[in-house]
């Protein structure tokens, strides 16, 4: 049921809604140290668990930005991932401080309906742009991405926030952004 929890990059009581910027190439991740996303994993109205992603480091590497997130969860060990924000998309480049031999493309940019890519046996496709999605953290304009890797998962990415919602055909659990707190 929590099978796709590690795929997220991958959010108090006051909701924060990030408007979609009208730029040619928005950031599809939070990119400021201290940016915090709190997620809930839900089965209907029941909260199964929560986890928190915090941007701990942002560094410029050539033309790319490398954004490091620390994930803390009561249901799993602390997890650290680094995602490169490049002209061609978001690529996971390291896990727990170890560079990946082959980076994984998480989101192809610029986003365009019909864009497809593969990572190993997994197939991704952008299926909708500028979709209005409401989660506990607020209302967002989001891009919908379908992932097929045996099961089917759907991710919704909002500009400057990243993944705001995730659902899978493997179970009733849905992960939603509960809160987004900008860093200082």
C-alpha positions in Angstrom: 0.0 0.0 0.0 2.9 2.4 0.7 4.9 0.9 -2.2 5.3 4.2 -4.0 6.2 6.3 -1.0 10.0 6.4 -1.9 9.1 7.7 -5.4 8.0 11.0 -4.0 10.6 13.7 -4.1 10.7 13.7 -5.0 4.0 20.0 2.7 -0.2 23.6 10.2 -3.3 24.8 9.9 -2.8 27.6 7.4 -3.1 26.5 3.8 -0.6 27.9 1.3 -1.4 27.9 -2.4 1.3 28.5 -5.0 0.0 30.1 -8.2 1.5 28.7 -11.4 4.0 31.2 -12.7 3.6 32.4 -16.2 7.1 31.7 -17.3 8.4 29.6 -20.1 10.2 27.2 -17.8 9.0 27.2 -14.1 10.8 25.3 -11.4 8.9 22.1 -10.6 10.5 21.7 -7.2 11.0 24.0 -4.2 14.5 25.4 -4.6 15.2 27.4 -1.4 16.9 25.9 1.7 14.4 25.4 4.4 11.4 24.9 2.0 9.3 22.3 3.7 6.6 20.0 2.4 4.5 17.9 4.8 2.6 15.0 3.2 -0.2 12.7 4.4 -0.8 9.2 3.2 -4.5 8.6 3.3 -7.0 5.9 2.8 -10.2 7.9 2.3 -10.5 10.3 5.2 -8.2 8.2 7.4 -4.5 9.4 7.7 -2.3 6.3 7.7 1.0 8.2 8.2 2.8 11.4 7.4 6.2 12.4 6.2 8.2 15.6 5.8 10.6 16.7 3.0 12.9 19.6 3.8 15.3 21.3 1.3 18.7 21.1 3.1 21.0 22.2 0.4 20.9 24.0 -3.0 24.0 24.2 -5.1 24.7 25.4 -8.6 26.6 22.8 -10.7 27.4 24.1 -14.2 24.0 25.2 -15.7 22.0 23.0 -13.2 20.7 23.3 -9.7 21.2 20.4 -7.3 18.5 20.4 -4.6 18.9 18.0 -1.7 15.9 16.9 0.4 15.8 15.1 3.7 12.7 13.0 4.3 11.7 12.2 7.8 8.8 9.7 8.5 7.6 7.8 11.5 7.1 4.9 9.1 10.6 4.7 7.6 14.2 5.6 8.1 15.4 9.1 7.2 16.0 9.3 3.4 18.1 11.9 1.6 17.8 12.5 -2.2 19.3 15.0 -4.5 17.5 16.1 -7.6 19.1 18.1 -10.4 16.9 20.8 -12.0 18.1 20.9 -15.6 17.0 22.4 -18.9 15.6 18.9 -19.8 13.9 18.1 -16.6 14.2 16.9 -13.0 16.7 14.1 -12.5 17.4 12.2 -9.3 21.2 12.2 -9.2 22.0 10.9 -5.6 20.4 8.8 -2.9 21.6 9.1 0.7 24.7 11.0 -0.5 25.7 8.4 -3.1 25.7 9.5 -6.7 23.6 7.3 -9.0 25.5 5.6 -11.8 22.6 6.7 -14.1 20.4 9.6 -13.1 16.6 8.9 -13.2 14.4 11.4 -15.2 11.5 12.2 -12.9 9.9 14.9 -15.0 10.7 15.9 -18.6 10.7 19.7 -19.1 9.4 21.8 -20.6 6.2 20.0 -19.8 3.9 19.2 -22.7 0.9 16.9 -23.0 2.0 13.7 -24.7 5.7 14.0 -23.7 6.9 10.4 -22.9 10.1 9.0 -21.4 11.4 5.8 -19.9 13.6 4.9 -17.0 14.4 1.2 -17.1 11.1 -0.6 -17.5 9.1 2.4 -16.1 7.2 4.5 -18.7 6.2 8.1 -17.9 3.8 10.4 -19.8 2.5 13.9 -19.2 -1.2 13.5 -19.6 -2.6 16.9 -18.6 -1.3 20.5 -18.0 -2.7 23.2 -15.9 -5.1 21.0 -14.1 -6.8 22.5 -11.0 -6.0 20.2 -8.0 -7.1 20.8 -4.4 -5.2 19.1 -1.6 -5.1 20.0 2.2 -2.4 22.6 1.5 -4.6 24.5 -1.0 -5.5 24.8 -4.6 -2.8 24.4 -7.3 -2.4 24.4 -11.0 -0.6 21.1 -11.7 0.8 18.9 -14.4 -0.4 15.3 -14.4 2.2 12.6 -15.0 1.3 8.9 -15.5 3.8 6.3 -14.5 3.5 2.6 -15.5 5.9 0.1 -14.0 3.7 -2.9 -13.5 1.1 -0.9 -11.7 -0.1 2.6 -12.7 0.7 5.6 -10.6 -0.2 9.3 -11.1 1.7 12.3 -9.9 0.6 15.9 -9.9 3.4 18.5 -10.0 2.8 22.1 -9.1 5.3 24.9 -10.0 7.7 25.8 -7.2 6.3 23.1 -4.9 6.8 19.8 -6.7 4.6 16.8 -6.2 1.3 17.7 -4.5 -0.5 14.4 -5.0 0.2 10.8 -5.8 -2.1 7.9 -6.4 -1.5 4.3 -7.4 -3.7 1.5 -8.8 -2.0 -0.9 -6.3 -4.1 0.3 -3.3 -6.5 2.8 -1.9 -3.8 5.0 -0.3 -3.3 8.4 -1.8 -0.5 10.8 -0.8 -1.4 14.5 -0.6 0.4 17.7 0.3 -0.8 18.8 3.7 1.4 21.9 4.1 4.0 23.8 2.3 6.2 26.3 4.2 8.6 28.4 2.2 12.2 28.6 3.5 13.8 31.8 4.7 
